[in-house]
Amino acid sequence: MFKKVDQLQLPIHDWILDNVSDAIIFVDQDGYIVAGNQFAEELLEVKLNVNDPLYVHDYIDLEVIAKQTNNEDLVWTKTTPEKLVVMKSEPIDEYWCYTLKEGGLKSKKDSLIYTLNHARSSPYEGIIMHDRGQIIDCDFAFASMIGYKRSELIGKSIFDIVHSDDHEALYENMQLNQHDSPYPLRGFKRDGSIIYAEVLPEPFNEDSNLRVAIVRNITERVENEKQIEFMAYYDQLTDYLTVTIFNLYLKTS
């Protein structure tokens, strides 16, 4: 645990700071970090030089949650490399107490990839995080899959890249808290072409609206299935219905 002032009296016992697994920092009304635990030091890479001020905005972007309480948000650290963390804030006496947990794509990626791989025995292709349909983050594989740069997708609505005929299915699945298997969706690449995908979503946190989803490109498989279906019903030389299907049509009409 570190304190900027040895005699600083915080409204929380030192034992708690030393024994919780989440990173915790206390910030004064001027925005300076006055105390924190070892996990905060490691997460924010705080240099414990008491002679230098530890301005919280030098380590993490708090603008989006500075005026909110008891609320979870995703924020980026200003470390190198950046880390996406889940932050919860609460005013305690004259301080702001922030709890931080490394989250975002890194914390969910391994378990989701494992789930999808075992559900379909094939690799994932991309991963995306959203908050009620607004894209919060995605990996480069997902962005590349639909022909965008990652930076162009962040802040975009998922509905903008999903086929309008599948909006209802997307909305209904977004309301579910648990999915036992992936569900299909049609989307649009940046060039306007259609992509077929399987989506396996999972709540990021029970107390938030964040969702993480593995997305797998199944366009080739769908197109192959359509070709096989076409070949079963139509003569490849004439493009007319096969004799068997034509006779069956006559009997049922």
Secondary structure, DSSP 4 states (H G I P E B T S, - for coil): -EESSTT---SS-HHHHHH-SSEEEEE-TTSBEEEE-HHHHHHHT----TTS--BGGGTB--GGGTT--S-EEEEEB-SSS--EEEEEEEEETTEEEEEEEE-HHHHHHHHHHHHHHHHHSS---EEEEEETTEEEEE-HHHHHHTT--HHHHTT-BGGGSB-GGGHHHHHHHHT-S--SS-EEEEEE-TTS-EEEEEEEEEES-TTS-EEEEEEEE-HHHHHHHHHHHHHHHB-TTT-SBPHHHHHHHHHH-
